[in-house]
Amino acid sequence: MYELFINWIANTPGYAAPYALAALGLILCERAGVLNLTAEGIMLVGALSGIGATLILGGYPPVAIVIAMIMAALVSMLFATMTVLLRVNQVIAGLAMVFFCQGLTALLGNLFEWKNQPITGIGRIDIWPLSEIPVIGHVLFSQDMIVFLLIPIFYLVNRMLTRSMVGLRLRAVGESPEASDAAGINVTAYRFLTVMAGSALVGLAGAYISVASTKIWVDNVTAGRGWIALALVIFARWRPWRALLGALLFGAIESAMPRIAAAGIKVPQYFMLMLPYVVTLCVMIWVAWSKRGGATDEPGALGQPHVREERR
């Protein structure tokens, strides 16, 4: 049982990474005032691109992950064009993008015969001798490259949002695009580029699933993690570090599923499959219950389109 517990804790960061990266990308996008519901679709684009690039290059998973981020950003330009330039309803545009990406990735995966082709992918890195420390060594010093980069990525994004001029302008655009426009900030450019940057992180989350976790492509390999990331954003109240903590919660739940089965504990299969979504519902209820009493960084103009000529 002790060994089972250690394996559960040690594997939790790997399961948490996709949730954390996707939520961070959505927070970045929504702090600029663009409501982004495309996470599930953009993650699929990143996952397929990561697998495809690895197979085409004959390896080089880190390069494949960078390519996946670029492809996710490029596909997100369609969403940015619809919402930022054409002022399409952001909820409808986001849902349409999810279904578009689901169909596109399934089509390309079968067309190029990438489906069910295993890859070497990204493996664990043991930082010796720290990885030999009991318990802590397995959890903190025996992870893959992306997990090791999680804290630096979150630190840099949070610092950019809170301590830089770019972050200040980005948050101003999300709070009051009219005031930002009057101050000489190019609202359209900030929103468009932020959608692309946030989507690159979401694409990284998808690439992590295919290149580091499953190491294979199947249709809908993300399995709803993008929708859970949306709930994480609300749970975190648009704060990056809280999103990371929430991702660890969901990662722990997902990591526990195979360990419970391995321990011989008889739990209905479909109950285990629905457990992350039950927790998601509980999180949403808790957020709604505590919303009045807690501070939030929800952007004031979230979901509201802006055109320069329409100043109020």
Secondary structure as UniProt FT lines:
FT   HELIX           2..30
FT   TURN            31..33
FT   HELIX           39..57
FT   HELIX           61..80
FT   HELIX           81..85
FT   HELIX           90..111
FT   TURN            112..113
FT   STRAND          124..126
FT   TURN            128..129
FT   HELIX           130..132
FT   TURN            134..135
FT   HELIX           136..140
FT   STRAND          142..144
FT   HELIX           145..163
FT   HELIX           165..175
FT   HELIX           177..182
FT   TURN            183..184
FT   HELIX           187..208
FT   HELIX           209..214
FT   TURN            219..224
FT   HELIX           225..236
FT   TURN            237..238
FT   HELIX           240..262
FT   TURN            263..264
FT   HELIX           269..290
FT   TURN            291..293
FT   TURN            300..303
FT   TURN            308..309
//
